[in-house]
Amino acid sequence: MPGALSCSAEACVHNQGGLCTANQIHVGGTNATTSSQTLCDTFAEKGFTNAVTHIGNMNIMGEIKQVFSNGSIQMSPYIKCDAEKCAYNSSRICTASNVQISGVNADNSEGTKCSTFIE
């Protein structure tokens, strides 16, 4: 089951008000031992071209649920995770119930990280 995902990477095309609108995301960092060694490989800088390119990865049902929620996070993408040493990684799928991707000043995927990572 996908977990609720919030994101501070405001420059990402998938970020809408701190929530991730992607249907699937990919957390990279195969050999990561800390959160800072992870990254969101799904990051794409906001702009018309990236919006059109990534339209196939929109979480439409999550967005509809979010509109009708009373403040709880309904955006729950499928999270593929390469961080083998993370306690939430189960066969390369994230099992955390709440995931936080950080990247306030990010302008590419290397500027992001999975703050939920724990070894």
C-alpha positions as CSV (number, residue, x, y, z in Angstrom):
1,M,0.0,0.0,0.0
2,P,1.4,3.4,-0.9
3,G,2.1,5.9,1.8
4,A,1.1,9.5,2.1
5,L,3.9,11.7,0.6
6,S,4.6,15.3,1.3
7,C,7.4,17.3,-0.4
8,S,9.2,20.5,0.0
9,A,10.8,20.6,-3.4
10,E,8.7,23.5,-4.6
11,A,10.4,23.8,-8.0
12,C,9.3,20.2,-8.9
13,V,6.6,19.9,-11.5
14,H,4.9,17.2,-9.3
15,N,4.7,19.5,-6.2
16,Q,1.3,21.1,-5.6
17,G,1.1,22.9,-2.3
18,G,3.7,20.6,-0.6
19,L,2.1,17.4,-1.9
20,C,3.4,15.1,-4.6
21,T,1.0,14.7,-7.5
22,A,3.0,11.9,-9.2
23,N,1.4,8.5,-9.4
24,Q,4.8,6.8,-9.0
25,I,8.1,8.1,-7.6
26,H,11.5,6.6,-7.5
27,V,13.9,7.2,-4.5
28,G,17.5,6.7,-5.5
29,G,20.5,6.0,-3.3
30,T,21.3,2.3,-3.5
31,N,24.2,2.4,-1.0
32,A,22.8,5.2,1.2
33,T,23.4,5.1,4.9
34,T,21.9,8.5,5.6
35,S,19.0,10.5,4.3
36,S,21.4,13.0,2.6
37,Q,22.6,10.1,0.4
38,T,19.2,9.6,-1.1
39,L,17.4,11.6,-3.8
40,C,14.1,11.8,-5.6
41,D,14.8,10.5,-9.2
42,T,11.3,11.6,-10.2
43,F,12.1,15.3,-9.7
44,A,11.5,17.4,-12.8
45,E,11.7,21.2,-12.8
46,K,8.4,23.1,-13.2
47,G,7.7,24.3,-16.6
48,F,5.4,23.7,-19.5
49,T,7.6,21.1,-21.3
50,N,8.1,19.0,-18.1
51,A,4.3,19.3,-17.3
52,V,3.5,17.9,-20.7
53,T,6.3,15.3,-20.6
54,H,5.2,14.0,-17.1
55,I,1.4,14.1,-17.6
56,G,1.3,10.3,-17.8
57,N,2.6,10.1,-14.2
58,M,-0.2,12.1,-12.7
59,N,-2.0,10.7,-9.6
60,I,-5.5,11.8,-10.8
61,M,-7.4,9.8,-8.2
62,G,-5.2,11.1,-5.4
63,E,-5.8,14.6,-6.6
64,I,-9.5,14.2,-6.6
65,K,-9.5,12.6,-3.1
66,Q,-7.3,15.5,-1.9
67,V,-9.8,18.1,-3.1
68,F,-12.5,16.5,-0.9
69,S,-10.3,15.7,2.1
70,N,-10.5,17.7,5.3
71,G,-6.8,18.4,5.6
72,S,-5.4,14.8,5.7
73,I,-2.9,13.9,3.0
74,Q,-4.5,11.8,0.3
75,M,-1.7,11.9,-2.2
76,S,-0.2,8.4,-2.0
77,P,2.1,7.6,-4.9
78,Y,3.6,4.2,-5.4
79,I,7.2,4.6,-4.1
80,K,10.0,2.6,-5.7
81,C,13.1,2.7,-3.5
82,D,16.7,1.8,-4.2
83,A,17.9,2.7,-0.7
84,E,18.7,-0.9,0.3
85,K,19.7,-0.1,3.9
86,C,16.5,1.8,4.7
87,A,14.2,0.1,7.3
88,Y,11.2,0.9,5.1
89,N,12.6,-0.7,2.0
90,S,10.9,-4.1,1.3
91,S,11.9,-5.6,-2.0
92,R,12.6,-2.1,-3.4
93,I,9.2,-0.8,-2.4
94,C,8.8,1.9,0.3
95,T,6.5,0.7,3.2
96,A,6.5,3.9,5.3
97,S,3.0,5.2,6.0
98,N,4.2,8.8,5.7
99,V,7.1,9.9,3.5
100,Q,8.8,13.3,3.4
101,I,10.8,14.4,0.4
102,S,13.0,17.4,1.1
103,G,14.4,19.9,-1.3
104,V,13.4,23.5,-0.6
105,N,16.0,25.0,-2.9
106,A,16.3,22.0,-5.3
107,D,16.5,22.6,-9.0
108,N,17.4,19.0,-9.9
109,S,17.0,15.6,-8.3
110,E,20.4,15.8,-6.6
111,G,19.0,18.7,-4.5
112,T,16.3,16.4,-3.0
113,K,16.4,13.7,-0.3
114,C,14.1,11.3,1.4
115,S,13.9,12.6,4.9
116,T,12.0,9.5,6.0
117,F,15.1,7.3,5.5
118,I,16.2,5.4,8.6
119,E,18.8,2.6,8.7
